[in-house]
Amino acid sequence: MEQTTSGHKTKSSTLISAFITLLNDRLGETIVFPLLPFLLEQFTKSGSTLGLLAGTYAISQFTVAPLIGALSDRYGRKPVIITCVFGSVIGLSLFALTVSLDWTQWLPAWAASLPLLLLFLARIIDGASGGTAATATAILADISTPANRAKTFGLIGVAFGLGFVLGPGLGTTLAKFSVTLPVWAATVFALINLALVVWILPETLPKSLRNSLPRKRDLNPVNQLRLVFSNPHTRKLCLAFFIFFMAFNGFTAILVLYLKEAFDWGPQLSSQAFIVVGLIAMFVQGILIGPLVIRFGESRLTRNGIGFVITGCLLLIIANKQNSIPMVFSSVTFLAIGTGLVTPCLRALISKRLDSSGQGTVLGSLQGLQSLGTFIGAAAAGLTYDFFGQKSPFLLTGVCLIFVITLLNSSRSIVERKTS
């Protein structure tokens, strides 16, 4: 009985630590994301710069993701996740300090670009330590079975949804006092996350399942991509994973700027849209995903989820100033349902076809793949926004997602032929 109770407490502390880490990963973005164009207004109003700033975080994450995954498979999850969360604290602190200072009072004209450079540096630090989500995902994989993995991965969606509820709401509330206060709040939450993983997170990877470190050339992020594409059963799924996050994260990087400039939305309306996303995504992934997977399966739910995202993009394209409120809120509803289905199901489809001993490395590589897609998508969306019009990124996203559905259908056909 004591062993059962002890095991239950260990699993509870593991789930809490992983969940808070995932939530911190989201809050670091969502507290300030609806305010970002307003925070950067004193530095830049360019969509390209905004996209590149978002992409800097992602490409930094891509660069170190293979190393973080390999280290977690070699030395365990806990020391790696502690290091990553500590780096997040440093990056957020630098970002908060930069946007809080009144640079016009003392900065000479020749150094006018210094604040932007510091913001990019902050994003590089935060991104380079951004293995929190990948390591937390590996922790969830450690304590789950293939049969319940999609349901366990639903915690990622709950954290994603809760982050979109708490983050924008907290950001808007604090911004009434100071537009920079939300960034400091994100820093404080990262400190709380650091304390939790230090004090209550147990190690979830037994020494018997740990791998030796790969060769240095195998830690090259480009070479690591071959890992996720080397298995013919997962190759097209991984390509679909890459294109989905490239398209989805790309247009979301400039969404708030679009709402601000196209419809004259302020921080409050933008934040309310993200709160709707969070509530729906949290409900879908926290409550519905388990029963839906049992009834329909991950493959079908992934395709239907992408259909919802495409519908959301179309609504953004046809929106105008007169109907912007109902159209945008309808759009983000479809987007939330779609990503709430796709995120856990597509990860589960890939994870279920992998060996358990290499989950950390491959999931770390998947995180790197997602980061590379986000970098390319965010940079492309910003450039497209500036040069081809405000609605062009959403049209490009829809086209990319149609191709993702084609890849998913092709991958399913291959598996069916090999198992028949």
C-alpha positions as CSV (number, residue, x, y, z in Angstrom):
1,M,0.0,0.0,0.0
2,E,2.8,2.4,0.9
3,Q,4.6,1.6,-2.4
4,T,1.4,2.2,-4.3
5,T,0.9,5.6,-2.5
6,S,4.6,6.5,-3.1
7,G,4.3,5.6,-6.8
8,H,1.1,7.6,-7.1
9,K,2.8,10.6,-5.5
10,T,5.8,10.2,-7.9
11,K,3.6,10.1,-10.9
12,S,1.6,13.1,-9.7
13,S,4.7,15.2,-9.1
14,T,6.0,14.2,-12.5
15,L,2.8,15.2,-14.2
16,I,2.7,18.5,-12.3
17,S,6.3,19.4,-13.1
18,A,5.8,18.5,-16.8
19,F,2.6,20.4,-17.0
20,I,3.9,23.5,-15.4
21,T,7.0,23.4,-17.6
22,L,4.8,23.1,-20.7
23,L,2.6,25.9,-19.3
24,N,5.6,28.1,-18.7
25,D,6.8,27.4,-22.3
26,R,3.4,28.8,-23.5
27,L,3.0,31.6,-21.0
28,G,6.4,33.0,-21.9
29,E,4.9,33.6,-25.4
30,T,1.2,34.2,-24.7
31,I,1.5,36.8,-21.9
32,V,3.3,39.2,-24.3
33,F,2.3,37.9,-27.7
34,P,-1.0,40.0,-28.0
35,L,1.1,43.0,-26.8
36,L,4.1,42.4,-29.0
37,P,3.3,44.9,-31.8
38,F,2.6,47.5,-29.0
39,L,5.8,46.7,-27.1
40,L,7.9,46.9,-30.3
41,E,6.2,50.1,-31.5
42,Q,9.0,52.3,-30.2
43,F,11.5,50.1,-32.1
44,T,9.8,48.9,-35.4
45,K,6.5,48.5,-37.2
46,S,7.8,46.1,-39.8
47,G,6.1,42.8,-40.3
48,S,9.4,41.3,-41.6
49,T,11.2,42.4,-38.4
50,L,8.4,40.9,-36.3
51,G,8.5,37.7,-38.2
52,L,12.3,37.4,-37.9
53,L,12.1,38.2,-34.2
54,A,9.8,35.2,-33.8
55,G,11.9,33.2,-36.1
56,T,15.1,33.9,-34.1
57,Y,13.7,32.0,-31.1
58,A,12.8,29.1,-33.4
59,I,16.0,28.8,-35.3
60,S,18.0,29.0,-32.0
61,Q,15.8,26.1,-30.7
62,F,16.4,24.2,-33.9
63,T,20.2,24.5,-33.5
64,V,20.3,23.0,-30.1
65,A,17.3,20.6,-30.1
66,P,19.3,17.5,-31.1
67,L,21.9,18.1,-28.4
68,I,19.2,18.6,-25.8
69,G,17.3,15.4,-26.8
70,A,20.5,13.4,-26.8
71,L,21.6,14.8,-23.4
72,S,18.2,13.9,-21.9
73,D,18.6,10.3,-23.3
74,R,22.1,10.1,-21.9
75,Y,22.0,11.9,-18.5
76,G,18.3,11.8,-17.8
77,R,15.4,14.3,-18.1
78,K,15.8,16.3,-14.9
79,P,19.3,17.9,-15.3
80,V,18.4,18.9,-18.8
81,I,15.1,20.4,-18.0
82,I,16.6,22.4,-15.1
83,T,19.2,23.9,-17.4
84,C,16.6,24.8,-20.1
85,V,14.3,26.5,-17.6
86,F,17.2,28.5,-16.2
87,G,18.0,29.7,-19.7
88,S,14.4,30.7,-20.2
89,V,14.6,32.9,-17.0
90,I,17.7,34.7,-18.4
91,G,16.2,35.3,-21.8
92,L,12.9,36.6,-20.4
93,S,14.7,38.8,-18.0
94,L,16.8,40.4,-20.7
95,F,13.7,40.9,-22.9
96,A,11.8,42.5,-20.0
97,L,14.7,44.8,-19.2
98,T,15.1,45.9,-22.8
99,V,11.4,46.9,-23.4
100,S,11.2,48.5,-20.0
101,L,14.0,51.1,-20.5
102,D,13.4,54.4,-22.1
103,W,16.1,54.3,-24.7
104,T,15.4,57.7,-26.2
105,Q,16.5,59.5,-23.1
106,W,20.2,58.6,-23.3
107,L,20.9,56.4,-26.4
108,P,22.9,58.3,-29.1
109,A,21.5,58.2,-32.7
110,W,24.3,56.0,-33.9
111,A,23.2,53.2,-31.5
112,A,19.5,53.4,-32.2
113,S,19.5,49.7,-33.3
114,L,20.9,48.5,-29.9
115,P,17.5,47.8,-28.3
116,L,16.4,45.6,-31.2
117,L,19.7,43.8,-31.1
118,L,19.2,43.1,-27.4
119,L,15.7,41.8,-28.1
120,F,17.1,39.4,-30.7
121,L,19.8,38.3,-28.2
122,A,17.1,37.7,-25.6
123,R,15.2,35.5,-28.1
124,I,18.4,33.6,-29.0
125,I,19.1,32.8,-25.3
126,D,15.5,31.8,-24.7
127,G,15.4,29.7,-27.9
128,A,18.7,28.0,-27.3
129,S,17.4,26.9,-23.9
130,G,14.0,26.1,-25.4
131,G,14.3,22.3,-24.9
132,T,11.7,22.6,-22.2
133,A,8.8,21.5,-24.3
134,A,10.7,18.6,-26.0
135,T,12.1,17.3,-22.7
136,A,8.7,17.6,-20.9
137,T,7.2,15.7,-23.9
138,A,9.8,13.0,-23.4
139,I,8.9,12.8,-19.7
140,L,5.3,12.2,-20.6
141,A,6.4,9.5,-23.1
142,D,8.4,7.9,-20.3
143,I,5.4,7.5,-18.0
144,S,2.9,6.5,-20.7
145,T,2.2,3.5,-22.9
146,P,1.6,3.5,-26.6
147,A,-2.1,2.9,-26.0
148,N,-2.6,5.9,-23.8
149,R,0.1,8.2,-25.3
150,A,-2.3,10.4,-27.3
151,K,-4.3,11.0,-24.2
152,T,-1.2,11.7,-22.1
153,F,0.1,14.0,-24.8
154,G,-3.3,15.8,-24.5
155,L,-1.6,17.5,-21.4
156,I,0.5,19.4,-24.0
157,G,-2.8,20.7,-25.4
158,V,-4.2,21.6,-22.0
159,A,-1.0,23.6,-21.2
160,F,-1.3,25.2,-24.6
161,G,-4.9,26.0,-24.0
162,L,-4.5,27.2,-20.5
163,G,-1.5,29.3,-21.6
164,F,-3.7,31.0,-24.2
165,V,-6.4,31.7,-21.5
166,L,-4.2,32.9,-18.7
167,G,-1.5,34.6,-20.8
168,P,-3.5,37.1,-22.8
169,G,-5.9,37.7,-19.8
170,L,-3.0,38.3,-17.4
171,G,-1.2,40.3,-20.0
172,T,-4.1,42.6,-20.7
173,T,-4.9,43.1,-17.0
174,L,-1.3,44.0,-16.2
175,A,-0.8,46.2,-19.3
176,K,-3.4,48.6,-17.8
177,F,-0.8,49.5,-15.3
178,S,2.3,49.2,-17.6
179,V,2.7,47.6,-21.0
180,T,6.0,46.1,-19.9
181,L,4.6,44.6,-16.6
182,P,3.4,41.4,-18.3
183,V,6.9,40.5,-19.5
184,W,8.1,40.7,-15.9
185,A,5.2,38.5,-14.8
186,A,6.4,35.9,-17.4
187,T,9.8,36.0,-15.9
188,V,8.5,35.4,-12.4
189,F,6.5,32.4,-13.6
190,A,9.7,31.0,-15.2
191,L,11.4,31.3,-11.8
192,I,8.5,29.4,-10.2
193,N,8.9,26.7,-12.9
194,L,12.6,26.4,-12.1
195,A,11.9,25.9,-8.4
196,L,9.4,23.1,-9.1
197,V,11.6,21.1,-11.5
198,V,14.5,21.4,-9.0
199,W,12.5,20.4,-5.9
200,I,9.8,17.9,-6.9
201,L,10.5,16.5,-10.4
202,P,11.7,12.9,-10.2
203,E,13.9,11.4,-12.8
204,T,11.7,9.4,-15.3
205,L,14.4,7.7,-17.4
206,P,16.0,4.7,-15.7
207,K,19.7,4.3,-16.2
208,S,19.1,1.0,-17.9
209,L,17.3,2.7,-20.8
210,R,19.8,5.5,-21.3
211,N,21.8,5.8,-24.5
212,S,25.4,6.9,-25.0
213,L,26.0,10.2,-26.6
214,P,26.1,10.1,-30.4
215,R,29.0,11.3,-32.4
216,K,29.4,15.1,-32.8
217,R,28.5,15.0,-36.4
218,D,25.2,13.3,-35.5
219,L,24.4,16.3,-33.2
220,N,24.4,18.5,-36.2
221,P,20.8,19.7,-36.4
222,V,20.7,19.2,-40.2
223,N,22.1,15.7,-39.9
224,Q,19.6,15.0,-37.1
225,L,16.7,15.6,-39.5
226,R,17.7,12.4,-41.2
227,L,16.7,10.6,-38.1
228,V,13.1,11.6,-38.4
229,F,13.1,10.9,-42.1
230,S,15.0,7.7,-42.1
231,N,12.1,5.5,-41.2
232,P,9.8,4.9,-44.2
233,H,6.8,4.4,-41.9
234,T,7.2,7.9,-40.4
235,R,8.9,9.8,-43.3
236,K,5.8,11.4,-44.8
237,L,4.2,11.9,-41.3
238,C,7.3,13.9,-40.3
239,L,7.2,16.0,-43.5
240,A,3.5,16.7,-42.8
241,F,4.5,17.6,-39.2
242,F,7.1,20.1,-40.6
243,I,4.8,21.7,-43.1
244,F,1.9,22.0,-40.7
245,F,3.9,23.9,-38.1
246,M,5.7,26.0,-40.7
247,A,2.3,27.1,-42.0
248,F,0.4,27.5,-38.7
249,N,3.2,29.1,-36.6
250,G,4.2,31.3,-39.6
251,F,0.9,33.1,-39.9
252,T,0.3,33.3,-36.2
253,A,3.6,35.1,-35.8
254,I,2.1,38.1,-37.6
255,L,-1.6,37.6,-36.6
256,V,-1.7,40.3,-33.9
257,L,0.0,42.8,-36.3
258,Y,-2.6,42.0,-38.9
259,L,-5.4,42.6,-36.4
260,K,-3.9,45.9,-35.3
261,E,-3.2,47.3,-38.7
262,A,-6.1,45.9,-40.8
263,F,-8.9,46.3,-38.2
264,D,-7.5,48.8,-35.7
265,W,-7.7,46.3,-32.9
266,G,-6.1,47.1,-29.6
267,P,-4.5,44.8,-27.0
268,Q,-7.8,44.0,-25.3
269,L,-9.6,42.6,-28.4
270,S,-6.5,40.8,-29.5
271,S,-6.1,39.2,-26.1
272,Q,-9.8,38.2,-26.0
273,A,-9.3,36.3,-29.3
274,F,-6.4,34.4,-27.8
275,I,-8.5,33.6,-24.7
276,V,-11.1,32.0,-26.9
277,V,-8.4,29.9,-28.6
278,G,-7.1,28.8,-25.2
279,L,-10.5,27.8,-23.8
280,I,-11.5,25.8,-26.9
281,A,-8.1,24.1,-27.3
282,M,-8.0,23.2,-23.6
283,F,-11.5,21.7,-23.8
284,V,-10.7,19.7,-27.0
285,Q,-7.3,18.4,-25.8
286,G,-8.1,18.1,-22.1
287,I,-11.5,16.5,-22.3
288,L,-12.5,15.4,-25.8
289,I,-9.3,14.0,-27.2
290,G,-9.3,10.7,-25.4
291,P,-12.9,9.7,-26.4
292,L,-12.4,11.1,-29.9
293,V,-9.2,9.0,-30.5
294,I,-11.0,5.8,-29.3
295,R,-13.9,6.5,-31.7
296,F,-12.2,7.9,-34.8
297,G,-8.4,7.3,-34.5
298,E,-5.5,9.7,-34.6
299,S,-5.2,9.7,-38.4
300,R,-8.8,10.8,-39.1
301,L,-8.7,13.4,-36.4
302,T,-5.5,14.9,-37.7
303,R,-7.0,15.3,-41.2
304,N,-10.2,16.8,-39.9
305,G,-8.3,19.1,-37.6
306,I,-6.3,20.5,-40.6
307,G,-9.7,21.1,-42.3
308,F,-10.7,23.2,-39.4
309,V,-7.5,25.3,-39.6
310,I,-8.0,25.9,-43.3
311,T,-11.6,27.1,-42.6
312,G,-10.2,29.5,-40.0
313,C,-7.7,30.9,-42.5
314,L,-10.4,31.5,-45.1
315,L,-12.5,33.4,-42.6
316,L,-9.5,35.7,-41.9
317,I,-9.1,36.3,-45.6
318,I,-12.7,37.4,-46.2
319,A,-12.9,39.5,-43.0
320,N,-13.1,43.3,-43.2
321,K,-13.4,46.2,-40.7
322,Q,-17.1,46.1,-40.6
323,N,-17.4,42.4,-39.7
324,S,-14.0,41.9,-38.2
325,I,-15.2,41.0,-34.7
326,P,-17.6,38.1,-35.6
327,M,-15.3,36.9,-38.4
328,V,-12.1,36.9,-36.4
329,F,-13.7,35.2,-33.4
330,S,-15.3,32.6,-35.7
331,S,-11.9,32.1,-37.3
332,V,-10.0,31.6,-34.1
333,T,-12.7,29.1,-33.0
334,F,-12.0,26.9,-36.0
335,L,-8.2,27.4,-35.6
336,A,-8.4,26.3,-31.9
337,I,-10.5,23.2,-32.7
338,G,-8.1,22.3,-35.5
339,T,-4.9,22.7,-33.7
340,G,-6.4,21.0,-30.6
341,L,-6.9,17.9,-32.7
342,V,-3.8,18.0,-34.9
343,T,-1.1,18.7,-32.2
344,P,-1.6,15.6,-30.0
345,C,-2.7,13.2,-32.7
346,L,0.1,13.9,-35.2
347,R,2.7,13.6,-32.4
348,A,1.1,10.3,-31.3
349,L,1.0,8.9,-34.9
350,I,4.8,9.4,-35.1
351,S,5.6,8.4,-31.5
352,K,3.7,5.1,-31.7
353,R,6.0,4.0,-34.6
354,L,9.2,4.7,-32.6
355,D,11.3,2.5,-30.2
356,S,10.7,3.6,-26.6
357,S,14.4,3.8,-25.8
358,G,15.0,6.6,-28.3
359,Q,11.9,8.7,-27.6
360,G,14.0,11.6,-26.2
361,T,16.3,11.9,-29.2
362,V,13.5,11.6,-31.8
363,L,11.1,13.9,-30.0
364,G,13.9,16.3,-29.6
365,S,14.5,16.1,-33.3
366,L,10.8,16.6,-34.0
367,Q,11.0,19.7,-31.8
368,G,13.9,20.9,-33.9
369,L,11.9,20.1,-37.0
370,Q,9.0,22.2,-35.6
371,S,11.4,25.0,-34.8
372,L,12.9,25.0,-38.3
373,G,9.4,25.1,-39.7
374,T,8.5,28.0,-37.4
375,F,11.5,30.0,-38.4
376,I,10.9,29.5,-42.1
377,G,7.2,30.1,-41.7
378,A,7.5,33.3,-39.5
379,A,10.1,34.8,-41.8
380,A,8.1,34.0,-44.9
381,A,4.9,35.3,-43.4
382,G,6.5,38.6,-42.4
383,L,8.0,39.1,-45.8
384,T,4.8,38.1,-47.5
385,Y,2.8,40.4,-45.3
386,D,5.1,43.4,-46.2
387,F,5.4,42.7,-49.9
388,F,2.2,41.0,-51.0
389,G,-0.4,42.3,-48.7
390,Q,-1.8,41.8,-45.2
391,K,-4.0,38.7,-46.1
392,S,-1.4,36.9,-48.2
393,P,0.1,34.8,-45.3
394,F,-3.3,33.2,-44.6
395,L,-3.8,32.2,-48.2
396,L,-0.3,30.7,-48.3
397,T,-1.1,28.8,-45.1
398,G,-4.3,27.3,-46.7
399,V,-2.3,26.0,-49.7
400,C,0.4,24.4,-47.5
401,L,-2.2,22.6,-45.4
402,I,-3.9,21.1,-48.4
403,F,-0.5,19.5,-49.2
404,V,-0.3,18.3,-45.6
405,I,-3.6,16.4,-46.0
406,T,-2.2,14.8,-49.2
407,L,0.9,13.6,-47.3
408,L,-1.2,12.1,-44.5
409,N,-3.4,10.2,-47.0
410,S,-0.3,8.9,-48.8
411,S,1.3,7.8,-45.5
412,R,-1.8,5.9,-44.4
413,S,-2.0,4.1,-47.8
414,I,1.6,3.0,-47.5
415,V,1.1,1.6,-44.0
416,E,-2.2,-0.1,-45.0
417,R,-0.4,-1.9,-47.9
418,K,2.5,-3.1,-45.7
419,T,0.1,-4.4,-43.0
420,S,-2.3,-6.1,-45.4
